[in-house]
Amino acid sequence: MKNILTIAKFTFKDIVKSRVLYLTFWIALFILTLSYITSEFSYGNVLRISIDFGLGGASLAANILAIFVGVNVLSDEIESRTIYITLSRPISRVKFLLGKILGVSSILVLSSFVIFGTSLIVYLLRGGALDGVIINSLFLGILESILLFLIVLFFSLITSRALSVINTVVIYFVGHAITHISSLSFVKDREGLELILRIYKAVLPDLNLLNYKPFVFNSNLVSNQNIMNSYLYGLAYILVLSFINAYVFKNKELS
């Protein structure tokens, strides 16, 4: 466990030094400014606008970081050959990978908290109150970004960086649209299409199950059981993908 935490700490520091977190702070500043301006001039639901900006911005930044950090986190070390120095020490490949996953996940959590926190300031100053759906929406969004990171990490182990990003982006958009596509009468009337979508949902993630942002101000439409099922769904995928990544990395020839 000590080795995993050490790798996680150095991974966290390396990402901070690479300045990719500047994206987080620029988005946070932009959202804070935009939330304040819209709250001053908007005639609609000011609270909804500010919290939507916060949750949406946190999700967007974390997902972008997940994809572009994930595609480089191992590839850079392999290309620069620094990975050989690390693995020459008494540390297994699996522990090394788990440390990387933990380090990047910490960055994604930090990014989400910073961006959501800036919008939360405006939300609370305008008289808003935190409830369970808002908090759960934030944490489920973090789970989604970690899941995307593990997906792009998997692709980076078996294919090029460009294809890794493209495949992950496709899975992201399809994962959010699959529920709506499945409900279309056009699909229901065609058994072949419906079968393909069922196979997709059985293998690849339905990311819409982790998206509770539309229910932030309609919490009566969400039950505690729904939220619990979403957490279990997201965590199950994260565990499975972590295992798959560990297996692939353990058996990969580093060259």
C-alpha positions in Angstrom: 0.0 0.0 0.0 2.9 2.3 0.8 4.3 1.9 -2.8 0.9 2.7 -4.3 0.6 5.9 -2.2 4.1 7.0 -3.1 3.4 6.6 -6.8 0.1 8.4 -6.4 1.9 11.3 -4.6 4.5 11.7 -7.4 1.8 11.4 -10.1 -0.2 14.1 -8.4 2.9 16.4 -8.2 3.9 15.7 -11.8 0.5 16.6 -13.1 0.5 19.8 -11.0 3.9 20.7 -12.4 2.8 20.1 -16.0 0.4 23.1 -15.5 -2.6 21.3 -17.0 -4.5 22.4 -13.8 -4.4 25.9 -15.3 -7.4 24.7 -17.3 -9.2 24.1 -14.1 -8.5 27.6 -12.6 -9.3 29.4 -15.9 -12.7 27.5 -16.1 -13.3 28.3 -12.4 -12.6 32.0 -12.9 -14.8 32.0 -16.0 -17.7 30.2 -14.3 -17.5 32.5 -11.2 -17.6 35.6 -13.5 -20.4 34.2 -15.6 -22.4 33.1 -12.6 -22.2 36.5 -11.1 -23.1 38.3 -14.3 -26.0 36.1 -15.1 -27.3 36.3 -11.5 -27.2 40.1 -11.8 -29.0 40.4 -15.1 -31.0 37.2 -15.4 -34.8 37.4 -14.8 -35.1 33.6 -14.6 -34.1 31.2 -11.9 -30.8 32.7 -10.7 -30.1 29.8 -8.4 -30.6 27.2 -11.1 -28.3 29.1 -13.5 -25.4 29.3 -10.9 -25.6 25.7 -9.8 -25.9 24.5 -13.5 -22.8 26.4 -14.4 -21.0 24.9 -11.4 -21.9 21.2 -12.0 -21.6 21.5 -15.8 -18.2 23.2 -15.6 -16.9 20.8 -13.0 -18.0 17.8 -15.2 -16.6 19.4 -18.4 -13.2 20.2 -16.9 -12.8 16.9 -15.1 -13.7 14.9 -18.3 -11.3 16.9 -20.4 -8.5 16.4 -17.9 -9.4 12.7 -17.6 -9.0 12.1 -21.3 -5.9 14.2 -22.0 -4.1 13.2 -18.8 -5.1 9.6 -19.1 -3.8 9.3 -22.7 -0.4 10.6 -21.6 0.1 9.3 -18.1 1.7 6.0 -19.1 2.7 6.8 -22.7 5.0 9.7 -21.6 6.8 7.5 -19.1 7.2 4.6 -21.6 8.5 7.0 -24.3 10.9 8.8 -22.0 11.9 5.4 -20.5 11.5 6.7 -16.9 9.2 3.8 -16.3 12.1 1.4 -16.4 13.8 3.1 -13.6 10.7 2.9 -11.4 9.9 -0.7 -12.2 13.5 -1.7 -11.6 12.8 -1.1 -7.9 10.8 -3.6 -5.7 7.4 -2.5 -7.0 5.1 -4.5 -9.2 3.5 -3.2 -12.4 0.0 -3.6 -10.8 1.0 -1.4 -7.8 2.6 1.1 -10.1 -0.6 1.3 -12.2 -2.8 1.5 -9.2 -0.7 4.4 -7.9 -1.1 6.2 -11.2 -4.9 5.7 -11.1 -5.1 7.0 -7.6 -2.9 10.0 -8.4 -4.9 11.0 -11.5 -8.2 10.4 -9.6 -7.0 12.8 -6.9 -6.4 15.5 -9.6 -9.9 14.9 -11.0 -11.5 15.3 -7.5 -9.5 18.5 -6.9 -10.5 19.9 -10.3 -14.2 19.2 -9.7 -14.2 20.7 -6.2 -12.4 23.9 -7.3 -14.8 24.6 -10.1 -17.9 23.6 -8.3 -16.8 25.6 -5.3 -16.5 28.8 -7.2 -20.0 28.5 -8.5 -21.3 27.4 -5.1 -20.1 30.8 -3.6 -22.5 32.6 -5.9 -25.3 30.1 -5.3 -25.0 30.4 -1.5 -24.7 34.2 -1.6 -28.0 34.3 -3.5 -29.8 32.3 -0.8 -29.4 28.8 -2.3 -29.3 25.7 0.0 -27.3 22.6 -0.6 -29.3 19.3 -0.8 -28.5 15.7 -1.4 -29.1 15.7 -5.1 -26.6 18.5 -5.7 -23.9 16.8 -3.7 -24.6 13.4 -5.3 -24.6 15.0 -8.7 -21.1 16.3 -8.1 -19.8 13.0 -6.8 -21.4 11.0 -9.6 -19.8 13.4 -12.1 -16.4 12.7 -10.5 -17.1 8.9 -10.9 -17.8 9.5 -14.5 -14.5 11.4 -15.1 -12.6 8.6 -13.3 -14.4 6.1 -15.5 -13.5 8.0 -18.7 -9.9 8.2 -17.5 -9.8 4.4 -17.1 -11.3 3.9 -20.6 -8.8 6.2 -22.3 -6.0 4.5 -20.2 -7.1 1.1 -21.5 -7.0 2.3 -25.1 -3.6 4.0 -24.6 -2.2 0.6 -23.7 -3.4 -1.1 -26.9 -3.5 1.6 -29.5 -2.2 5.1 -30.5 -2.9 8.3 -28.6 -5.1 9.7 -31.3 -7.3 6.6 -31.5 -7.4 6.4 -27.7 -8.9 9.9 -27.5 -11.3 9.3 -30.5 -12.6 6.0 -29.1 -13.1 7.5 -25.6 -14.9 10.6 -26.9 -17.2 8.3 -29.0 -18.0 6.2 -25.9 -18.7 9.4 -23.9 -21.3 10.7 -26.4 -22.9 7.4 -27.1 -22.9 6.6 -23.4 -25.0 9.7 -22.7 -27.3 9.2 -25.7 -27.9 5.4 -25.4 -30.9 5.7 -23.0 -32.6 8.3 -25.2 -31.8 6.3 -28.4 -33.2 3.1 -26.9 -36.6 4.8 -26.1 -37.1 5.9 -29.7 -40.0 4.1 -31.5 -37.7 3.9 -34.6 -35.4 1.6 -32.6 -38.1 -0.3 -30.8 -39.6 -1.3 -34.2 -36.4 -2.8 -35.4 -35.2 -5.8 -33.4 -31.7 -5.7 -34.9 -31.0 -2.2 -33.7 -32.5 -3.0 -30.3 -30.3 -6.0 -30.0 -27.2 -4.0 -30.8 -28.1 -1.4 -28.2 -28.7 -4.1 -25.6 -25.3 -5.6 -26.3 -23.7 -2.1 -26.0 -25.4 -1.5 -22.6 -24.2 -4.9 -21.4 -20.6 -4.2 -22.3 -20.0 -0.4 -22.3 -21.2 2.2 -19.8 -24.5 3.9 -19.8 -23.2 7.3 -18.6 -26.7 8.8 -18.4 -27.1 6.7 -15.2 -24.5 8.9 -13.6 -26.0 12.2 -14.7 -28.3 13.7 -12.1 -27.8 17.4 -13.1 -31.3 17.6 -14.7 -32.8 16.5 -11.3 -31.1 19.1 -9.1 -34.2 21.2 -8.8 -36.6 18.2 -9.2 -35.3 16.1 -6.4 -38.8 14.5 -5.9 -38.2 12.6 -9.1 -35.1 10.9 -7.6 -35.2 8.2 -5.0 -32.4 7.2 -2.6 -32.4 3.8 -4.3 -31.8 5.3 -7.7 -28.8 7.2 -6.4 -27.4 4.2 -4.6 -27.8 2.1 -7.8 -25.9 4.8 -9.7 -23.0 4.7 -7.3 -22.9 0.9 -7.4 -23.0 1.0 -11.2 -20.2 3.6 -11.5 -18.0 1.9 -8.8 -18.5 -1.5 -10.4 -17.3 -0.2 -13.8 -14.3 1.5 -12.2 -13.3 -1.7 -10.4 -13.7 -3.8 -13.6 -11.8 -1.4 -15.7 -9.0 -1.1 -13.1 -8.7 -4.9 -13.1 -8.6 -5.0 -17.0 -6.0 -2.2 -17.2 -3.9 -3.9 -14.5 -4.0 -7.2 -16.4 -3.2 -5.6 -19.8 -0.4 -3.5 -18.3 1.1 -6.4 -16.4 1.4 -8.4 -19.7 2.3 -5.6 -22.0 5.8 -5.5 -23.5 7.3 -2.1 -22.8 9.4 -0.9 -25.7 
